[in-house]
């Protein structure tokens, strides 16, 4: 259900920026979505279709670029993408890690008319 509030924010930002550009229609909203953001494409599209009715984004398409989770080991600085949620460093086996990618959620660009 958190997709609804996220989509409300995305739509609001898209409409605001389209207004600044004096656009007549929003054709496409290009989103960057990290693996850890918890956003499900289908749910976001469902809410977007509902919420964008009667706006200049009513026929817009959502496009998703997915960013996988990436971690960095604080012990040896190895950067890795964990497999099967194995969070130990594959190089030194330490458990001191930090998330460096995968939490993203933003509008990369808008295509307007």
C-alpha positions as a printed NumPy array, in Angstrom:
array([[  0.   ,   0.   ,   0.   ],
       [  2.967,   2.346,   0.372],
       [  3.086,   2.571,  -3.429],
       [  0.061,   4.868,  -3.324],
       [  1.841,   7.588,  -1.352],
       [  4.997,   7.128,  -3.417],
       [  3.035,   7.444,  -6.66 ],
       [  1.234,  10.505,  -5.31 ],
       [  4.632,  12.139,  -4.74 ],
       [  5.952,  11.079,  -8.149],
       [  2.854,  12.404,  -9.883],
       [  2.991,  15.664,  -7.961],
       [  6.649,  16.212,  -8.884],
       [  6.012,  15.28 , -12.513],
       [  3.069,  17.675, -12.793],
       [  5.015,  20.455, -11.098],
       [  7.985,  20.079, -13.449],
       [  5.787,  19.7  , -16.519],
       [  4.052,  22.923, -15.493],
       [  7.398,  24.713, -15.247],
       [  8.203,  23.491, -18.761],
       [  4.749,  24.647, -19.944],
       [  4.047,  21.133, -21.231],
       [  0.637,  20.125, -22.53 ],
       [  1.077,  16.42 , -21.773],
       [  3.385,  14.109, -19.912],
       [  4.21 ,  11.202, -22.191],
       [  6.611,   9.194, -20.052],
       [  8.058,   9.258, -16.551],
       [ 11.413,   7.516, -16.282],
       [ 11.968,   6.202, -12.766],
       [ 15.031,   4.75 , -11.083],
       [ 14.009,   2.149,  -8.512],
       [ 16.423,   0.41 ,  -6.169],
       [ 15.949,  -3.217,  -5.231],
       [ 15.581,  -2.25 ,  -1.575],
       [ 13.015,   0.509,  -2.158],
       [ 10.173,  -1.973,  -1.855],
       [  8.371,  -0.555,  -4.9  ],
       [  6.532,  -3.117,  -7.024],
       [  6.191,  -2.008, -10.661],
       [  2.686,  -3.379, -11.129],
       [  1.366,  -1.751,  -7.955],
       [  2.954,   1.583,  -8.868],
       [  1.396,   1.413, -12.352],
       [ -2.005,   0.576, -10.88 ],
       [ -1.967,   3.586,  -8.561],
       [ -0.501,   5.825, -11.246],
       [ -3.285,   4.957, -13.695],
       [ -5.859,   5.732, -11.036],
       [ -4.284,   8.909,  -9.648],
       [ -3.273,  10.449, -12.974],
       [ -6.794,  10.447, -14.414],
       [ -7.957,  13.943, -15.389],
       [ -4.386,  15.285, -15.397],
       [ -1.906,  15.97 , -18.192],
       [ -0.245,  12.688, -17.165],
       [ -3.361,  10.605, -17.804],
       [ -1.846,   8.734, -20.746],
       [  1.749,   8.754, -19.537],
       [  3.802,   5.605, -19.321],
       [  5.936,   4.735, -16.313],
       [  9.338,   3.346, -17.234],
       [ 11.402,   1.582, -14.567],
       [ 15.177,   1.247, -14.386],
       [ 16.033,  -1.2  , -11.624],
       [ 19.161,  -0.809,  -9.521],
       [ 20.411,  -3.94 ,  -7.732],
       [ 21.62 ,  -3.867,  -4.159],
       [ 25.35 ,  -3.244,  -3.884],
       [ 27.363,  -3.487,  -0.713],
       [ 30.85 ,  -2.396,   0.328],
       [ 32.871,  -4.216,   2.921],
       [ 34.15 ,  -1.805,   5.563],
       [ 37.064,  -4.116,   6.318],
       [ 38.582,  -4.59 ,   2.86 ],
       [ 36.569,  -2.148,   0.67 ],
       [ 35.335,  -4.899,  -1.647],
       [ 32.184,  -3.843,  -3.519],
       [ 29.778,  -6.684,  -4.242],
       [ 26.222,  -7.627,  -5.102],
       [ 25.06 , -10.232,  -2.601],
       [ 23.67 , -13.502,  -3.846],
       [ 20.745, -15.074,  -2.002],
       [ 20.968, -12.317,   0.623],
       [ 24.423, -13.524,   1.7  ],
       [ 25.665, -10.358,   3.361],
       [ 29.176, -11.469,   4.311],
       [ 31.987, -10.062,   2.199],
       [ 32.915, -12.601,  -0.485],
       [ 36.571, -11.522,  -0.208],
       [ 37.343, -11.432,   3.525],
       [ 34.068, -12.895,   4.92 ],
       [ 33.59 ,  -9.904,   7.258],
       [ 30.095,  -8.863,   8.239],
       [ 30.895,  -5.155,   8.405],
       [ 29.135,  -3.909,   5.306],
       [ 27.417,  -0.763,   4.109],
       [ 24.735,  -0.398,   1.461],
       [ 25.984,   1.736,  -1.421],
       [ 23.237,   1.086,  -3.98 ],
       [ 19.726,  -0.281,  -4.085],
       [ 17.785,   2.271,  -2.05 ],
       [ 17.236,   4.672,  -4.95 ],
       [ 13.804,   5.948,  -5.865],
       [ 13.633,   9.029,  -8.042],
       [ 12.419,  10.506, -11.306],
       [ 15.313,  10.363, -13.74 ],
       [ 13.535,  12.293, -16.479],
       [ 10.19 ,  13.265, -17.992],
       [  9.144,  13.138, -21.6  ],
       [  6.605,  15.856, -22.324],
       [  4.778,  17.366, -25.254]])
